Amino acid sequence: GSPYRIFATGRWLWRSEDGGRSWVNLIAQGQTQLIGEQILGIALSAQDPDRLAVITREGLWASNDGGDSWFSLNAGLPN
């Protein structure tokens, strides 16, 4: 992927496409938390820079477009 793309985690998940000069929150839309807050872990694909998975207190989520949209991987997992 781009050497300028970086991610930052904590309460939220952020992505920068310009080496950290500007940031986009990937899991909030206004006051709505799309997949929950408090990122507990993140995995990035070595083959496809747009594929990533995160785990939050609300479950396991994946994205195929760099975090612009998310789908749940929670089906069949224990609570």
Phi and psi in degrees as a GROMACS rama.xvg file:
@    title "Ramachandran Plot"
@    xaxis  label "Phi"
@    yaxis  label "Psi"
@TYPE xy
-68.4415  133.434  SER-2
-68.6984  -9.37878  PRO-3
-94.2094  -10.6576  TYR-4
-81.96  125.317  ARG-5
-138.343  155.981  ILE-6
-119.466  149.767  PHE-7
-134.275  141.556  ALA-8
-127.685  171.493  THR-9
158.402  -122.943  GLY-10
-65.6403  -36.2055  ARG-11
-121.251  175.575  TRP-12
-118.487  125.803  LEU-13
-120.234  150.097  TRP-14
-131.421  138.009  ARG-15
-121.241  135.15  SER-16
-103.093  0.178267  GLU-17
-128.517  34.683  ASP-18
72.5149  17.1847  GLY-19
104.371  3.10863  GLY-20
-72.2199  -35.0306  ARG-21
-137.86  153.939  SER-22
-133.148  147.516  TRP-23
-119.982  128.562  VAL-24
-78.1375  121.601  ASN-25
-91.5725  -9.32867  LEU-26
-124.355  14.6071  ILE-27
-129.937  139.797  ALA-28
-129.074  100.658  GLN-29
65.0642  -126.236  GLY-30
-92.213  -1.41122  GLN-31
-86.5744  131.354  THR-32
-93.6598  111.835  GLN-33
-65.9897  -41.7721  LEU-34
-126.104  9.37692  ILE-35
99.6636  163.324  GLY-36
-106.45  -177.876  GLU-37
62.1242  80.6173  GLN-38
-68.1255  124.553  ILE-39
-97.1587  -23.7879  LEU-40
-167.415  155.765  GLY-41
-141.423  141.738  ILE-42
-129.847  130.95  ALA-43
-111.767  141.726  LEU-44
-76.7928  133.027  SER-45
-75.7331  -24.5059  ALA-46
-88.3437  -28.8594  GLN-47
-137.861  107.53  ASP-48
-65.4251  -11.9171  PRO-49
-89.4828  -10.5429  ASP-50
-94.3434  126.048  ARG-51
-149.114  158.188  LEU-52
-132.95  145.166  ALA-53
-134.856  153.708  VAL-54
-119.022  132.555  ILE-55
-123.341  179.04  THR-56
-64.045  -20.5072  ARG-57
-93.2219  -6.15306  GLU-58
140.995  -164.529  GLY-59
-107.978  132.072  LEU-60
-135.523  152.647  TRP-61
-135.525  157.848  ALA-62
-139.734  140.5  SER-63
-108.433  5.94935  ASN-64
-132.538  37.5476  ASP-65
73.8024  14.9238  GLY-66
99.5276  5.25469  GLY-67
-73.5428  -29.5795  ASP-68
-140.857  158.228  SER-69
-133.981  151.344  TRP-70
-135.508  150.616  PHE-71
-80.8973  141.696  SER-72
-113.593  24.1455  LEU-73
-86.6435  -15.3847  ASN-74
-59.8443  126.528  ALA-75
85.9699  -6.00528  GLY-76
-86.0425  147.129  LEU-77
-70.4258  154.338  PRO-78
